[in-house]
Amino acid sequence: MRLACGAPAGARRAADPAARGRAFAPAPARPGGHGAAARRAARAAAAAAGAAEGGAPAAPPARGAGRMTYRPASYSELVQDASRAVLAAIADGVALMEVEFPAVPTNIDAYKGSSDLFIDSNIQYALLAGKLIAATGKKVHIVAPDLGEYARSFKMFKSTLDLMPGVSLGHLKEAKPADLLSGLQSLFAGGAPDPAAAGAAADVFIVANVTGVELPALEEYTLTVAAGKPVVTWNLELDTLRGDLGLLGYPPKDVHYRFLSRVRAAFFLRARDYSKSVAAAPFIINYSGALFREYPGPWQVLLKQDSGDYACIAEDAVRYNLGDVKEELMAAMGLNTEEAGSTMAFLRRGYKTSTWFEDDAELEQHKDWRL
């Protein structure tokens, strides 16, 4: 059901308290206004100011309606929703975009589960998306990080590729002369064909399983091989990759300011679990929520209901910071009980509630990733 959140969160909760599935009443208004809303307004102003200093920014697209609730029945439905969002972004002329959703069930952590499980799942979902996009008449090229990953995926999914006209598989280094590492990897390629011709003929590129150290290679690929054609980063967990920039052994932060700031979210679903201790039974309140965006709709904060549905509680044309998402969820649950500016509020939230890449709006060359 494609509906916008409509009324403010407080009005919706008052109109339908049972929909929350919780026994806690909304917190009373606190002096000084809602912190998340104030920070969001300041962030939007900073983004506009930074864009004005750096030249004329791209105008944001006409916003569509967001979802009132969201609960995909399967990963197949999730990929279909993501593919429709990608096609809508392509139709609006977006050349660099992101798709992000949990590649495996959310009770499996990406850093604890098998890496092969995530790699293979992402390729499988990318192939399904490629099939859906190719059905519109476009040639789709699925891009792995290197020759080794390409050869492994080609061997695993060769029979699937044979049944998908218009979909091909390649890697980031396919158009470059073979170096020593590529030469060694080619010895174990297992008969995988040279993908350079398929990459040159493609209309849309879906890039999967790239890590932080490979971001410069991805940037070069978008400039040389894609050369202005649509590129979709598929479940790369770009926020995690951004956080690693500037660390020893990783590319500098300028990769975000120059390149990743261009990546607009076409489909984004990041779910998180939270908890808060309270003075009365049950003493620990567990709740879950998600940051959601489905192009061309707005950014939305979703609260997980007892039914398993995710219900919209807030939306904005500008992306929410990580700390803002938690603030909106706490307000919807009636758990935002500390006085604004009080010592207890500081101890609950800490000194820092946002990341460096969320704060450095004035250093970004593009604002697309926030829109």
Secondary structure, DSSP 8 states (H G I E B T S, - for coil): ------S-HHHHHHH-GGGG--S-------TT--HHHHHHHHHHHHHHHHHHHTS------------SEE--SSHHHHHHHHHHHHHHHHHTT--EEEEE--SS-TTS-TTTS-HHHHHHHHHHHHHHHHHHHHTTT--EEEEESSHHHHHHHHHHHHHHHHT-TTEEEEETTTTS---HHHHHHHTTSTT----HHHHHH-SEEEEES--GGGHHHHHHHIIIIITTS-EEEES--HHHHHHHTTSTTS--THHHHHTGGG-EEEEEEEEEEEEEE-SSTTSEEEEEEEEEEETTS-EEEEEE-TTS-EEEEEEESS---HHHHHHHHHHHHT---S-TT-HHHHHHH-S--S-HHHH-GGG-S--GGG-
